[in-house]
Amino acid sequence: MKAWRLQKYNKDVGAAIDSLTLEDIPVPEPQDGNVLIKTACCSVNPVDWKLFSGAMDAMFPQVFPSTPGFDVAGVVEKVGPGVTDLAVGDRITCDLGGASSNKQGPSGAFAEYCIAPVDFCSKVGDIDFETVVGLPLAGITAFQGLFTGIHKQDLGHCKEGDKVLILGGAGGVGTFALQLASNAGCHVATTASPAKFDFVKGLGAKEIINYHDQDWGEVLAGQDYDLIFDCIGLMDDLKVRAPKVLKKGGKFISIANFDPSAAKATDDIEFAVFLTVSNRTDLDKMVQMMKDGKLKVVNDTVYPFAETQAALKQSMGGRTSGKVVIKL
Ligand SMILES: NC(=O)c1ccc[n+]([C@@H]2O[C@H](COP(=O)([O-])OP(=O)(O)OC[C@H]3O[C@@H](n4cnc5c(N)ncnc54)[C@H](OP(=O)(O)O)[C@@H]3O)[C@@H](O)[C@H]2O)c1
């Protein structure tokens, strides 16, 4: 099969992307509890290229040569021992959950076939692959941050009437967070560039702050927000702006501020940062919302498989609206 491969870490991430090679390698064999997926589409998440520098090795150790990519959609080609709830031919999507959780060695999504734990895979019915493939990692992240939690971390419990601010509503995760919070009956505000105002409004934002020219800490000061969901990761957002906007005991939940000092940045608000955990239960719920017409995936650009490096470079630019997809 053809697979994109990285040979080694490189602090210069752009150069690491340039160094990716498309190689012919054996199709992997699914072991206990895993399935082999024939990839139809994959989608890009910032973590794909962030891993290339080596800075995240402690969380997601790479075995080289490694195949990047977390999000995949395609057809089950083969099932491993013990798999009873998926069958050959099932149309599925999943977030592969990181190389560290795959005991069969590196097997990323940017390849003609990949291996996935069955517990991470959701059947997608007749939703087209190009659309659904943007959902898993970004959607699960928004869902866990807003409504549930992971491991022992208690995260958001958004409910009708809550005031929720989403920092970075136009991005991959933000587009899901806007829709999920809005569907739950929350009053949703977000930060975005003026060119994206209509875009985020269409996804449920009731109040939009132009982060280039306005300080959201001033615009929303004293408005007693229940929750801020942070997809950007700026320390000043947590330390300086959030205390002005959140109600007493309000929560600041980040997916992007992993600075160890963040936990102690302020006494006045509850801070949590988390790494999403792939799982079928959360993904199933959102696939069902898509089937019911209550959740959509917005694709910014769809690249052919041969242009995977360009897809990664676009994501690295940080200006995408919704998802960047790769089609095989
Ligand atoms: N912890 C986890 O489990 C987890 C999971 C997923 C993602 N993440 C992290 O979360 C972050 C967001 O991921 P993503 O997939 O949503 O990224 P993304 O799709 O690349 O986000 C791009 C979007 O961010 C907007 N943006 C950039 N700077 C902004 C700012 N200062 N204020 C408001 N909007 C801004 C851009 O809008 P403009 O063009 O208008 O600037 C663009 O629409 C990344 O750092 C990613 O690594 C963490």
The ligand as a MOL file (V3000), in Angstrom:
LIG
                    3D

  0  0  0     0  0            999 V3000
M  V30 BEGIN CTAB
M  V30 COUNTS 48 52 0 0 0
M  V30 BEGIN ATOM
M  V30 1 N -6.2320 19.2510 23.5800 0
M  V30 2 C -6.7850 18.5570 22.5990 0
M  V30 3 O -7.2240 17.4170 22.7680 0
M  V30 4 C -6.8900 19.2070 21.2450 0
M  V30 5 C -7.7350 18.6560 20.2720 0
M  V30 6 C -7.8470 19.3220 19.0520 0
M  V30 7 C -7.1160 20.4870 18.8200 0
M  V30 8 N -6.2910 20.9550 19.7750 0 CHG=1
M  V30 9 C -5.5230 22.2100 19.5830 0
M  V30 10 O -6.4830 23.2640 19.5740 0
M  V30 11 C -6.0970 24.2810 18.6770 0
M  V30 12 C -7.2240 24.5160 17.6690 0
M  V30 13 O -7.3700 23.3790 16.8480 0
M  V30 14 P -8.2100 23.4920 15.4950 0
M  V30 15 O -8.1960 22.1680 14.8440 0
M  V30 16 O -9.4920 24.1450 15.7660 0 CHG=-1
M  V30 17 O -7.2470 24.5120 14.6940 0
M  V30 18 P -7.4650 25.2100 13.3030 0
M  V30 19 O -8.6020 24.6000 12.5680 0
M  V30 20 O -6.1430 25.2420 12.6300 0
M  V30 21 O -7.8450 26.7160 13.7110 0
M  V30 22 C -7.7480 27.6860 12.7510 0
M  V30 23 C -8.7140 28.8060 13.0830 0
M  V30 24 O -8.2860 29.5150 14.2450 0
M  V30 25 C -8.6440 30.9000 14.0690 0
M  V30 26 N -7.7640 31.7250 14.8880 0
M  V30 27 C -6.4200 31.7730 14.8910 0
M  V30 28 N -5.9820 32.6460 15.8290 0
M  V30 29 C -7.0890 33.1460 16.4360 0
M  V30 30 C -7.3120 34.0590 17.5150 0
M  V30 31 N -6.2820 34.6510 18.1570 0
M  V30 32 N -8.5790 34.3060 17.8880 0
M  V30 33 C -9.6240 33.7080 17.2710 0
M  V30 34 N -9.4830 32.8380 16.2390 0
M  V30 35 C -8.2220 32.5580 15.8390 0
M  V30 36 C -8.4240 31.1270 12.6050 0
M  V30 37 O -9.2640 32.1830 12.2000 0
M  V30 38 P -8.6640 33.4590 11.4380 0
M  V30 39 O -8.2450 32.9930 10.0830 0
M  V30 40 O -9.8130 34.3830 11.4390 0
M  V30 41 O -7.5130 33.9190 12.2620 0
M  V30 42 C -8.8420 29.8120 11.9580 0
M  V30 43 O -10.1960 29.8310 11.5260 0
M  V30 44 C -4.7740 23.8170 18.0630 0
M  V30 45 O -3.7320 24.3490 18.8240 0
M  V30 46 C -4.8120 22.3020 18.2540 0
M  V30 47 O -3.5270 21.7000 18.2940 0
M  V30 48 C -6.1490 20.3450 20.9810 0
M  V30 END ATOM
M  V30 BEGIN BOND
M  V30 1 1 1 2
M  V30 2 2 2 3
M  V30 3 1 2 4
M  V30 4 1 4 5
M  V30 5 2 4 48
M  V30 6 2 5 6
M  V30 7 1 6 7
M  V30 8 2 7 8
M  V30 9 1 8 9
M  V30 10 1 8 48
M  V30 11 1 9 10
M  V30 12 1 9 46
M  V30 13 1 10 11
M  V30 14 1 11 12
M  V30 15 1 11 44
M  V30 16 1 12 13
M  V30 17 1 13 14
M  V30 18 2 14 15
M  V30 19 1 14 16
M  V30 20 1 14 17
M  V30 21 1 17 18
M  V30 22 2 18 19
M  V30 23 1 18 20
M  V30 24 1 18 21
M  V30 25 1 21 22
M  V30 26 1 22 23
M  V30 27 1 23 24
M  V30 28 1 23 42
M  V30 29 1 24 25
M  V30 30 1 25 26
M  V30 31 1 25 36
M  V30 32 1 26 27
M  V30 33 1 26 35
M  V30 34 2 27 28
M  V30 35 1 28 29
M  V30 36 1 29 30
M  V30 37 2 29 35
M  V30 38 1 30 31
M  V30 39 2 30 32
M  V30 40 1 32 33
M  V30 41 2 33 34
M  V30 42 1 34 35
M  V30 43 1 36 37
M  V30 44 1 36 42
M  V30 45 1 37 38
M  V30 46 2 38 39
M  V30 47 1 38 40
M  V30 48 1 38 41
M  V30 49 1 42 43
M  V30 50 1 44 45
M  V30 51 1 44 46
M  V30 52 1 46 47
M  V30 END BOND
M  V30 END CTAB
M  END
